[in-house]
């Protein structure tokens, strides 16, 4: 029979309490949930939030057996708990903020609005880190996206496709189309200190489109196309994909009309099961590892000097051919958090 661990602070000496407080705060700073820390030390969750509030205000000195006297923490234990829950479980819009991401200034404004307390950005940052939060790049999701369909795709639909491919000895590819333009830019640019750079946009831009397909085992195929990608273009890509194929080929794409066109369906039917198309849930591009290809290519092109359409095409081709020679890079696209469901 297991004994339930319990700690009563009134029965512990000052030194033991001090060590508990220090270890609890250390665990929180390392990202452990407050509920887990409270369970580990056998104390109430509110007690842990109280320790965090003291540390946020007075640092290590506030955790000593005989803490240095001074003003009480600006943020109480209950307020710390409320902040953690508010930021974890809600978006800024739910608190009537227009901006969609939680920034330090926005969290500071929320604290001021809710508790009538003003904190510096440094103090807000310290509080959020103590609560186990960090600044991260978010994943963007279309508002039309059906979360239930996404979960079903990851847990049921794709595993069934994978099992079918294994039974038939088929190759699985994820395919996608993308365009690249001469006025695309990302990252940073050099400029005099104190002068914010302005990126000029010209109407004399040039562009072309690309189609590619990646497989979980590291295979990569692509085609460059000038002009709009149509059903005819997509059929041509599928035709090239089937050249030399000794096994059945499963291609996973989004639900764009060209992928479901009569021309494409007719071509697929003419191959008597050698080629099968499957469709991702609507508005879910993050589920397609091939999206990583285009992000990679565009970064490579945007960092180089592009004078004309030929320059841009040459750079893009170079980037695509390098990907083709690096199966481990292709496999890494499947290891992105949102694509891990499809990794081998």
Secondary structure, DSSP 8 states (H G I E B T S, - for coil): --------GGGS-HHHHHHHHHHHHHHHHTT--HHHHHHHHT--HHHHHHHHHHHHHHGGGGGSTT-------SS-HHHHHHHHHHHHH--GGGGT-SSSS--HHHHHHHHHHHH-----HHHHHHHHHHTT----------TT--HHHHHHIIIIIHHHHHHHHHHHT-EEEEEEEEEEETT---S-----TT--------S---EEEEEEEE-TTS-EEEEEESS---HHHHHHHHHHHHTT--S-EEEEE---GGGG-HHHHHHHHHTTTSEEEEE--TT-GGG-TTHHHHHHHHHHHHTS---SHHHHHHHHHHHHHHHHT-HHHHHHHTTSGGGGGG--
